[in-house]
Amino acid sequence: MPSIVYQHPFFNFVDQLAELAQDNQCGNAPSADSQKRSSTKDPKFSPDLDIYESDEGYVAYVDIPGAKREELSVDYDQQAHQLVVSGSVARNVDGETLKTLKYSSRPYGKFERRVKLANKSGIDTDYITAKYVDGVLEVKVPKAKEAPKLNVHIE
């Protein structure tokens, strides 16, 4: 039976709200402190995704508009049984234009999204594929084939 994994968007909202309160911005351009934090190793946002499960495997659709293919990474953590999508999205405006920014809700900076894939038979990591088209990353994660059950005739 397929399992559904869902991360509530409330947790992203709380993180964003805390950052706004700390910067005291509430809709204004990001402060210098906020811009410094976006260049750290800590992920700044977590992209939205959907994951579908079938008997053959999983398919994940990750919304990452504005990202460049070469800035994206897809890994599978075998010990934690997690699909890991990470990368960065650059803000494509020059410094002068950025000074005029009044409000921003589009995510940018570094990100990482980890999703546990519950599967007792394992994942066939040699055949994980990813395709990035029109701001959506599609990741196919095949399940490992179970060894055929052998019924031995007893004489």
Secondary structure, 3 states (H helix, E strand, C coil): CCCCCCCCCHHHHHHHHHHHHHHCCCCCCCCHHHHHHHCCCCCCECCCEEEEECCCEEEEEEECCCCCHHHEEEEEECCCCEEEEEEEECCCCCHHHHHCCCCCCCCCEEEEEEEECCCCCCECHHHCEEEEECCEEEEEEEECCCCCCCCCCCC
